[in-house]
Amino acid sequence: MFSKSHDSGIYALFIENPKDIDLKVGSLGVVHFPKGYYVYIGSAQKNMRKRIERHYSKEKNLRWHIDYFLQHAYLVGHFSIELPKHCEEQVAIEMVKREKFIKNFGSSDSKAKSHLFYGSKDIWDEVKRIMYDCRRN
């Protein structure tokens, strides 16, 4: 599951939602999730491995917006990279310009409109390119 160990950075979760669903997501209320491919942008400033392992678990307290969605969708992979926390927001802001998104999802502490995006399966490669771009800047 993990190829390189690092304790902090940002990550992308690669998710497949097999059917259209409407879910109650914490304070967001009922949210519609179209069938398709999703990417969620997050960060962990310590214990990256534990954070990502938590996302793979179905047995957990529902704490974050993504926890609700992952009870019904499939986490098929992830990508993490050692970058400062501000890159999480930068990547999300860039993704808002390029992809469809679920408004206010995972972005309560961010200037980005969302941290959950959806589209074709190519979205997974696109977010990795944006993350690498943040590393270069």
ChimeraX attribute file (.defattr): number of C-alpha atoms within 10 A of each C-alpha:
attribute: neighborCount
match mode: 1-to-1
recipient: residues
	/A:1	8
	/A:2	11
	/A:3	7
	/A:4	8
	/A:5	11
	/A:6	14
	/A:7	14
	/A:8	20
	/A:9	21
	/A:10	23
	/A:11	25
	/A:12	25
	/A:13	23
	/A:14	22
	/A:15	24
	/A:16	20
	/A:17	19
	/A:18	13
	/A:19	12
	/A:20	10
	/A:21	15
	/A:22	13
	/A:23	15
	/A:24	13
	/A:25	19
	/A:26	15
	/A:27	8
	/A:28	13
	/A:29	9
	/A:30	12
	/A:31	16
	/A:32	12
	/A:33	18
	/A:34	16
	/A:35	15
	/A:36	16
	/A:37	20
	/A:38	27
	/A:39	26
	/A:40	22
	/A:41	27
	/A:42	24
	/A:43	23
	/A:44	21
	/A:45	14
	/A:46	12
	/A:47	12
	/A:48	21
	/A:49	17
	/A:50	11
	/A:51	17
	/A:52	22
	/A:53	11
	/A:54	13
	/A:55	17
	/A:56	18
	/A:57	12
	/A:58	13
	/A:59	9
	/A:60	11
	/A:61	8
	/A:62	15
	/A:63	10
	/A:64	13
	/A:65	20
	/A:66	20
	/A:67	19
	/A:68	17
	/A:69	21
	/A:70	18
	/A:71	17
	/A:72	15
	/A:73	19
	/A:74	16
	/A:75	19
	/A:76	10
	/A:77	15
	/A:78	19
	/A:79	17
	/A:80	25
	/A:81	20
	/A:82	19
	/A:83	19
	/A:84	15
	/A:85	15
	/A:86	13
	/A:87	22
	/A:88	23
	/A:89	22
	/A:90	16
	/A:91	24
	/A:92	27
	/A:93	17
	/A:94	14
	/A:95	25
	/A:96	18
	/A:97	9
	/A:98	12
	/A:99	14
	/A:100	14
	/A:101	22
	/A:102	17
	/A:103	16
	/A:104	16
	/A:105	20
	/A:106	20
	/A:107	18
	/A:108	12
	/A:109	7
	/A:110	16
	/A:111	12
	/A:112	21
	/A:113	19
	/A:114	23
	/A:115	28
	/A:116	27
	/A:117	24
	/A:118	25
	/A:119	16
	/A:120	10
	/A:121	15
	/A:122	11
	/A:123	19
	/A:124	23
	/A:125	11
	/A:126	14
	/A:127	24
	/A:128	17
	/A:129	13
	/A:130	17
	/A:131	26
	/A:132	13
	/A:133	12
	/A:134	16
	/A:135	13
	/A:136	7
	/A:137	6
